[in-house]
Amino acid sequence: MLLENVVATAVAGLAGIVLAIIVMKVLFAMDVLPTVQDNPPFPLRAALVAMLAAVAIGAVAGFLPALAAVRAKVIDALRF
């Protein structure tokens, strides 16, 4: 359960980064932002920090349910 949360948040974080890159490329290709003259650089360090934060949040959010699942008796878990 914990691994599922970590993987899901890592995939979601990666999808968010990719989507942000695509949106910025499309906006500059269509010249939607005429006041911005130069294409801003993509901050790779910020993307890595955001990815690390997403994975950490996924791990913290999945820790308590995983802990409860480990402590539950198997027969009680199957009964409900």
C-alpha positions in Angstrom: 0.0 0.0 0.0 2.8 2.4 0.8 4.7 1.5 -2.4 1.5 2.1 -4.4 1.1 5.7 -3.0 4.8 6.5 -3.7 4.6 5.2 -7.2 1.3 7.0 -7.9 2.5 10.3 -6.6 5.8 9.9 -8.6 3.8 9.2 -11.8 1.5 12.2 -11.1 4.4 14.5 -10.4 6.1 13.4 -13.6 2.9 13.9 -15.5 2.5 17.4 -14.0 6.0 18.4 -15.0 5.6 17.1 -18.6 2.2 18.8 -18.9 3.8 22.1 -17.7 6.5 21.8 -20.3 4.0 21.1 -23.1 1.7 24.0 -22.1 4.6 26.4 -22.1 5.9 25.2 -25.5 2.4 25.5 -27.0 1.8 29.0 -25.5 5.1 30.2 -27.0 4.5 28.5 -30.3 1.1 30.1 -30.7 2.5 33.5 -29.5 -0.3 33.7 -26.9 2.0 35.7 -24.6 3.2 38.6 -26.7 4.6 40.6 -23.8 7.2 37.8 -23.0 9.9 38.1 -25.6 12.2 35.3 -24.6 11.3 31.7 -23.9 11.9 31.3 -20.1 14.3 28.4 -19.3 12.9 25.3 -17.6 14.2 25.1 -14.1 15.4 21.5 -13.8 16.3 21.9 -10.1 12.7 23.1 -9.3 11.3 20.2 -11.2 13.5 17.7 -9.2 12.5 19.4 -5.9 8.8 19.2 -6.9 9.2 15.6 -7.8 10.9 14.8 -4.5 8.2 16.7 -2.6 5.5 14.7 -4.4 7.1 11.4 -3.6 7.6 12.4 0.1 4.0 13.5 0.4 2.9 10.2 -1.1 5.0 8.3 1.3 3.7 10.2 4.3 0.1 10.0 3.1 0.4 6.2 2.6 2.3 5.5 5.8 -0.7 5.5 8.3 -3.0 3.3 6.1 -0.1 0.9 5.5 0.7 0.8 9.2 -3.0 0.0 10.0 -3.0 -2.7 7.3 0.1 -4.4 8.8 -1.3 -4.3 12.3 -4.7 -5.8 11.3 -5.3 -9.5 11.7 -5.8 -11.2 8.4 -9.1 -12.9 9.3 -10.6 -9.6 10.5 -9.5 -7.9 7.3 -11.2 -10.6 5.2 -14.4 -10.5 7.2 -15.1 -6.8 6.5 
